[in-house]
Amino acid sequence: MEKRDYYEVLGVSKTATDSEIKSAFRRLAKKYHPDVCKEPDAAEKFKEAQEAYAVLSDASKRQQYDQYGHAAFQGGPGGTGGFDFSGFDFSDIFSDLFGGGFGFGGGSSSSRARKGSDSLIRMNLTFEEAVFGTKKTVNLDVVEDCKECSGKGGHGEKTCPTCHGSGQVTTEQRTLFGAFMTKSTCPNCNGKGKSYETTCSKCKGSGKAKRNVDLEVTIPAGVDTGNQLRLAGKGNAGSNGGPNGDVYIEFNVKTHPIFEREDDNIYLELPITIADAVLGCKKDVPTLYGTVKLTIDAGCMTGDKYRLKGKGVEHIHSSRKGDMYVIIKVITPKKLTKEQKKLFEQLQKTDLDDGSEFKKIREYI
């Protein structure tokens, strides 16, 4: 069977960059790998893509191929069609695609320093606690380095005899597709490069132990529902010398009976009587910082807004405070005494229409 052009196999142009060639092979390898693809010709297509990549990813081989085509490799030792895969390392590609699976291994990450995992705690706050800030004690379980073995997992440290301290073992594997150099995590030390004469009895060799702790937390003024507070380094212990994770506290603020919050501003709906609305009045108004005397203008209506500067919430990242807005709500009485009803009837006979609000309607009557 005549071989297809390697550039055609990978679906790239003859001017393709190394990055484009690698990307094209990754795509085909993931699509046609026999362990994931059930198409009857998957193995052949996978093998074809391997051969094309092995040539085009190597500058010297690519130059030969561009000059002589497939004839450049005819008669070579091993491999199908004269091409020899021996010694060609696909492990970086397959490690990226499939992790350490599919028999291709991949570099060990067990010996790398890793940050510990983070923890998330949800905390309920009263309206006042969120506005003014507070202090809370948080109880949680954290994973720490075992104090018995200093996080090593054992006693009597020595260099792993299997991997000689590298944390990896390299083997040559011959398959249907040729010979591959396979790197995998050392099964004896799990990639640490060290082994121990005895396993720690407290942590059972894991190097980690769970401990219940109380954390004193200062909640800043101005937090709101959905805000998070980060406690750096208070999470679970890292691995191989990596830093501890963080603890995040997410807040849920309870509603207030009369105040509503929008960002750093506070809103209060203030009910007043019709008489107060018509004649004007002075009202005692509760705020977050005590009671203030508010003057209501004569002739005010429902929805009129009065601003109390600086009576809102302190901004979480500064000392600036929002404002408080008092929203007027004129209450129409549903039950009247005989005297009150008589007074309204007398008032109804007077001309209360100043012409400004009723004129538009009259034009259509």
Secondary structure, 3 states (H helix, E strand, C coil): CCCCCHHHHHCCCCCCCHHHHHHHHHHHHHHHCCCCCCCCCHHHHHHHHHHHHHHHCCHHHHHHHHHHHHHHHCCCCCCHHHCCCCCCCCHHHHHHHHCCCCCCECCCCCCCCECCCCEEEEEEECHHHHHHCEEEEEEEEEEEECCCCCCCCEEEEEECCCCCCCCEEEEEEEECCEEEEEEEECCCCCCCCEEEEEECCCCCCCCEEEEEEEEEEEECCCCCCCCEEEECCCCCCCECCCCCCCEEEEEEECCCCCEEEECCEEEEEEEEEHHHHHHCEEEEEEECCEEEEEEECCCCCCCCEEEECCCCCECCCCCCECCEEEEEEEECCCCCCHHHHHHHHHHHCCCCCCCCCCHHHHCCC
